[in-house]
């Protein structure tokens, strides 16, 4: 029997959207269902510039390969080589309207960057920001967020000046130059000034590392990055919130109104696709 039946080399019991995004074997071994083909068609329609229906909630029982479906769709939005979709492509070709959509998408200028958010975090805003930071770093695009770092440092200095005069005074002694000049350097995106601030920060905050994203709203940041991405060949961002149900289960009683608004990014914004909130198991 073992000589007649074998397991595909790329087969695994589960798929992790974030960590398997670069695994081509997962794409080669994806066998689509009718529902998966329908979702692919909906997503391709939703990323058109004039679309106003961009958010999706994917819900299903454990073992329904939700993660594998989403992983495959994201790979297609990234315009990975169509030859990788060995088992998916024949099914797409059998559906003329879907095949035309795929052909038109690959022929067009759209190429969408996937941002995967993990549902285990307790702060929604920080989850969005951390996921974006990691994605940009993974794709070699970390340079798209330098301005945010400088602005965050300036905001911290302003807060120290207003609310923590002793900390502010200690900072002035450590930089060995007038604070207004130091702030001006930050405003001009002086890397040396920012690195100096990063080094000093732990000495003034009981050893904590500086987090440049505190104080920034996720929507504001995503809009800024989405605009910058165009110069790098990406047309926008597609956000997947993996295990969103787990976040709700743990935090439903304390989620703020401002946090829930982040899940309703306007389709008029320069983000190619609003969050696909996926309750993948």
Helices and strands as residue ranges (DSSP letters): H 24-28, H 34-46, E 56-58, H 66-77, G 82-84, H 86-93, H 96-107, E 112-118, H 124-138, G 142-145, H 146-163, H 165-175, H 179-187, H 191-204, H 218-229, G 230-232, E 236-242, H 244-251, H 257-261, G 262-264, E 273-278
